[in-house]
Amino acid sequence: MLPRPPTFATVGRMARPRTFDEEAILDRAMILFWRKGYEATAMSDLVAELGLGRGSIYAAFGDKHQLFIRALGRYLDHQTRLLGTALDDEGPALAQLRDVLGRLLAADAASGTAGCFSVNSIAELLPHDEEVAKLARRNLRYAEEAFTAQLERASRDGELAPAITPREGARLLLNLVQGLQIMRKVDPDPARAAACLDSTFALLGRPPGAAATPDDGPAMASAALSGGPATRPR
């Protein structure tokens, strides 16, 4: 069973009734921060992009950093919602996971070389920004648990390669996706990401005709992931 998705969005300040669509404003702020980064985005940029005066921005969202945290939380909510609704107990588990990871990467592909907003924020602001760190840890923890649950189903259904444990497979996929998001900033060609996903899932899948044996399992996972010799326990 998939873990329950966390909620990243925070509640805005209580104030007089809004004269604007707060969600639409957050979306525009998210895209601006995503495109320029936190440090390079000035309050004058936000005023121009959002169409609000400084006073209205401060009253509704607080300072620039608080607005950034709201925008990042909204982005992560979108990502976890897509992941949580796309994975279920129907159909081949590996194919379903491959599909949802492809969709997550494609959703960020529209940004061109901007990459992933979450990965960019981690690279720019960690380890010094604890609020971003908390959001990032919660997001990565949920993704790992969701991937693990899906790979556990793949293992039960006989899809997963015997040398890979669901937990190690989930961590492999998580690191792969993070790496592909970084690479996209250099080379946004979607064919590269698709080929990397296909190759990884080919390694995760049980070879045709292979059957599980009692000696296969966790003891072989580290060797399989590191490229070292796979030695079965005696």
C-alpha positions as CSV (number, residue, x, y, z in Angstrom):
1,M,0.0,0.0,0.0
2,L,1.3,3.4,-0.9
3,P,2.1,5.9,1.9
4,R,-0.2,8.8,2.4
5,P,1.1,11.9,0.5
6,P,2.4,14.6,2.8
7,T,1.1,18.2,2.5
8,F,3.7,20.8,1.7
9,A,1.6,23.9,1.2
10,T,1.3,26.2,4.2
11,V,-1.7,28.4,5.0
12,G,-1.4,32.0,4.0
13,R,-1.7,34.9,6.4
14,M,-5.1,35.8,7.8
15,A,-6.0,39.3,6.5
16,R,-8.9,41.2,4.9
17,P,-10.6,39.4,1.9
18,R,-8.3,38.9,-1.1
19,T,-8.9,40.9,-4.2
20,F,-6.8,38.4,-6.2
21,D,-6.6,34.7,-6.9
22,E,-4.0,33.5,-4.3
23,E,-3.4,30.2,-6.0
24,A,-2.8,31.8,-9.4
25,I,-0.4,34.3,-7.8
26,L,1.5,31.4,-6.1
27,D,1.7,29.6,-9.5
28,R,3.2,32.7,-11.1
29,A,5.7,33.1,-8.2
30,M,6.6,29.5,-8.5
31,I,7.4,29.8,-12.2
32,L,9.5,32.9,-11.6
33,F,11.5,31.4,-8.8
34,W,11.9,28.2,-10.8
35,R,13.2,30.2,-13.8
36,K,15.5,32.6,-12.0
37,G,16.3,30.9,-8.7
38,Y,15.8,32.4,-5.2
39,E,18.8,34.7,-4.9
40,A,18.4,36.1,-8.4
41,T,14.8,37.0,-8.0
42,A,14.4,40.5,-6.6
43,M,11.2,41.9,-5.0
44,S,11.0,44.2,-8.0
45,D,10.8,41.1,-10.2
46,L,8.0,39.7,-8.1
47,V,6.1,43.0,-8.2
48,A,6.3,43.1,-12.0
49,E,5.5,39.4,-12.5
50,L,2.6,39.1,-9.9
51,G,1.0,42.5,-10.7
52,L,0.9,43.3,-6.9
53,G,2.4,46.1,-4.9
54,R,5.0,45.3,-2.3
55,G,2.6,46.0,0.5
56,S,0.1,43.5,-0.9
57,I,2.7,40.8,-1.3
58,Y,4.0,41.4,2.3
59,A,0.4,41.4,3.7
60,A,-0.6,38.2,1.9
61,F,2.6,36.1,1.9
62,G,5.2,37.7,4.2
63,D,8.7,38.4,2.9
64,K,10.4,37.0,-0.2
65,H,11.6,33.9,1.6
66,Q,8.1,33.1,3.0
67,L,6.6,33.5,-0.5
68,F,9.4,31.2,-1.9
69,I,8.5,28.5,0.7
70,R,4.8,28.7,-0.2
71,A,5.7,28.4,-3.9
72,L,8.0,25.5,-3.4
73,G,5.4,23.7,-1.2
74,R,2.9,24.2,-3.9
75,Y,5.2,22.6,-6.5
76,L,5.9,19.6,-4.2
77,D,2.2,19.2,-3.7
78,H,1.7,18.9,-7.4
79,Q,4.5,16.3,-7.7
80,T,3.3,14.1,-4.8
81,R,-0.3,14.3,-6.0
82,L,0.8,13.0,-9.5
83,L,2.8,10.2,-7.9
84,G,0.1,9.2,-5.4
85,T,-2.7,9.1,-8.0
86,A,-0.7,7.4,-10.7
87,L,0.4,4.4,-8.7
88,D,-2.1,1.8,-7.7
89,D,-2.6,-1.9,-7.4
90,E,-3.8,-2.4,-11.0
91,G,-1.5,-3.6,-13.9
92,P,2.2,-4.5,-14.0
93,A,4.0,-2.7,-11.2
94,L,7.3,-2.0,-13.0
95,A,5.6,-0.7,-16.1
96,Q,3.3,1.5,-14.0
97,L,6.3,3.0,-12.1
98,R,8.3,3.5,-15.3
99,D,5.3,5.4,-16.7
100,V,4.8,7.7,-13.7
101,L,8.5,8.6,-13.6
102,G,8.4,9.4,-17.3
103,R,5.5,11.7,-16.6
104,L,7.2,13.4,-13.7
105,L,10.2,14.1,-15.9
106,A,8.0,15.2,-18.7
107,A,6.2,17.6,-16.4
108,D,9.5,19.4,-15.7
109,A,10.6,19.1,-19.4
110,A,8.4,22.1,-20.3
111,S,10.8,24.2,-18.3
112,G,13.6,23.5,-20.8
113,T,16.9,23.9,-19.1
114,A,15.4,25.2,-15.9
115,G,15.4,21.6,-14.6
116,C,13.4,20.6,-11.5
117,F,12.3,23.4,-9.1
118,S,12.9,21.2,-6.0
119,V,16.3,19.9,-7.1
120,N,17.4,23.5,-8.0
121,S,16.3,24.8,-4.6
122,I,18.2,22.0,-2.8
123,A,21.4,22.8,-4.9
124,E,21.0,26.6,-4.3
125,L,20.0,26.9,-0.7
126,L,21.1,23.8,1.2
127,P,22.6,23.2,3.7
128,H,21.9,26.7,5.1
129,D,18.1,27.0,4.6
130,E,16.5,24.7,7.2
131,E,12.9,25.4,5.9
132,V,13.9,24.2,2.4
133,A,15.7,21.2,4.0
134,K,12.6,20.2,5.8
135,L,10.5,20.3,2.7
136,A,13.2,18.4,0.7
137,R,13.6,15.7,3.3
138,R,9.8,15.1,3.6
139,N,9.5,15.0,-0.2
140,L,12.4,12.5,-0.7
141,R,11.1,10.3,2.2
142,Y,7.7,10.1,0.6
143,A,9.1,9.3,-2.8
144,E,11.3,6.6,-1.4
145,E,8.4,5.0,0.5
146,A,6.2,5.2,-2.6
147,F,8.8,3.6,-4.9
148,T,9.5,0.9,-2.3
149,A,5.8,0.0,-2.0
150,Q,5.5,-0.3,-5.7
151,L,8.7,-2.4,-6.0
152,E,7.4,-4.6,-3.2
153,R,4.4,-5.3,-5.3
154,A,6.6,-6.0,-8.3
155,S,8.6,-8.5,-6.2
156,R,5.4,-10.3,-5.0
157,D,4.3,-10.5,-8.6
158,G,7.6,-12.0,-9.8
159,E,8.6,-8.9,-11.8
160,L,11.6,-7.7,-9.8
161,A,15.1,-9.0,-10.4
162,P,16.1,-11.3,-7.5
163,A,19.3,-9.5,-6.8
164,I,17.5,-6.2,-6.1
165,T,15.6,-5.5,-2.9
166,P,12.6,-3.1,-3.2
167,R,14.3,-0.6,-0.8
168,E,17.6,-0.6,-2.7
169,G,15.7,-0.4,-6.0
170,A,13.7,2.6,-4.7
171,R,16.9,4.4,-3.7
172,L,18.4,3.6,-7.1
173,L,15.4,5.2,-8.9
174,L,15.3,8.2,-6.6
175,N,19.0,9.0,-7.3
176,L,18.5,8.3,-11.0
177,V,15.6,10.8,-11.2
178,Q,17.5,13.5,-9.2
179,G,20.5,13.0,-11.5
180,L,18.4,13.3,-14.6
181,Q,17.0,16.5,-13.4
182,I,20.5,17.9,-13.0
183,M,21.5,16.7,-16.4
184,R,18.5,18.3,-18.0
185,K,20.0,21.7,-17.2
186,V,22.9,20.8,-19.5
187,D,21.1,18.7,-22.1
188,P,17.3,19.0,-22.1
189,D,16.9,16.2,-24.8
190,P,14.0,14.1,-23.5
191,A,15.4,11.1,-25.4
192,R,18.4,10.9,-23.0
193,A,16.2,10.7,-19.9
194,A,13.9,8.1,-21.6
195,A,16.9,5.9,-22.5
196,C,18.3,6.1,-19.0
197,L,14.9,5.1,-17.5
198,D,14.5,2.2,-19.9
199,S,18.0,0.9,-19.2
200,T,17.4,1.1,-15.4
201,F,14.1,-0.7,-15.5
202,A,15.7,-3.3,-17.7
203,L,18.1,-4.0,-14.9
204,L,15.3,-4.0,-12.3
205,G,13.2,-6.4,-14.1
206,R,13.5,-10.2,-13.8
207,P,15.2,-11.7,-16.9
208,P,12.8,-13.7,-19.0
209,G,12.7,-17.3,-17.8
210,A,14.5,-16.5,-14.5
211,A,13.0,-17.9,-11.3
212,A,13.6,-16.8,-7.8
213,T,15.8,-19.0,-5.6
214,P,16.2,-18.9,-1.8
215,D,19.7,-17.6,-2.2
216,D,18.6,-14.5,-4.1
217,G,17.7,-11.4,-2.1
218,P,19.1,-8.7,0.2
219,A,22.6,-10.0,0.4
220,M,23.1,-9.6,-3.4
221,A,21.6,-6.1,-3.6
222,S,24.7,-4.0,-2.7
223,A,26.9,-5.9,-5.2
224,A,24.3,-5.5,-7.9
225,L,24.0,-1.8,-7.4
226,S,27.7,-1.2,-7.1
227,G,28.7,-3.2,-10.1
228,G,30.7,-5.7,-8.0
229,P,30.5,-9.5,-8.2
230,A,27.2,-10.9,-7.0
231,T,28.1,-13.6,-4.5
232,R,25.3,-15.7,-3.1
233,P,25.5,-16.4,0.7
234,R,26.6,-19.9,1.6
